[in-house]
Amino acid sequence: MDKPDTGLSPVVKTIAYIVAVPIATFGFYIALHGHLTPGGGFAGGAIVATITALFLVAFGRSIIKGLHAKAFSSLRTLKNIGITAFGLLVLASLSATFLHRFLTSSTWFFQASIPFGANPGELGTAGAIPIMNIFVGLEVTMGLSLAVILLLVIGEEKECLENSKARKGGQKKMSTLFTATAKGGKAE
Amino acid sequence: MIFEAIQVLLLAGIISTAFIALKEKDLLVSVVAMAAMSLLLSAEFYLLQAPDVAIAEAAIGAGLTTVVYITAIKKTSRWEDEK
């Protein structure tokens, strides 16, 4: 294909915009209610990462062309923040540390007492588990989005990533690199 | 009774879509059949009282895996026999 990949028809693009909001809401719900209902951080993060995949299919490579090269490193940074915070929370929840007392006995966040008897489930309970679910959801969202984006990018625009790594956060748009590689290399 | 009937229908759907995914020469049709199989499989998981697995299967099997395969088809060829 010689012409640039601009994605599918306008109908698909509009529906992708409309559908992304309920998908994100459902993913956040699944991740945030992980201690009450089926699901959890991983399932919610995978659902939110589906939005990235949907946009990549609907818009083609044109959505990546507008991205700065820094976007990749920020995705990776968010993923690392998520997994590091999860590990630190696991360590902090051990009963020998100071943070255990903070996480379990304060009334700060998600520490409401569980009501007695049959109840539909209170959101603000379960202590550190919802916080862990939030961070796992962040990590899985960013990791799977990065995997899908890299799958689309890699092979044709491998030089982009190397260049962005060498430039250390340069402000140059990736689109120039994309067009350069598309003209120089084989377009098919 | 209705429970068994629904399960038989779901299992028949899973087997037929898996067969289509295996035998089809058009790889795009094959991928769509596999997404349908994943969706039916998640419904079957839900019927078997495993909603957690059902959510993960629907999100990953029908969502992300399809996109990964479609991207791979986009990068290679759509037909199985093509060189």
Interface residues (C-beta under 8 A of the other chain):
Chain A: I30 P38 G39 G40 F42 A43 A46 I47 A49 T50 A53 L54 L56 V57 L144 V148 L151 L152 G155
Chain B: P51 D52 A54 I55 A56 A59 I60 G63 L64 V67 V68 I70 T71 A72 K75
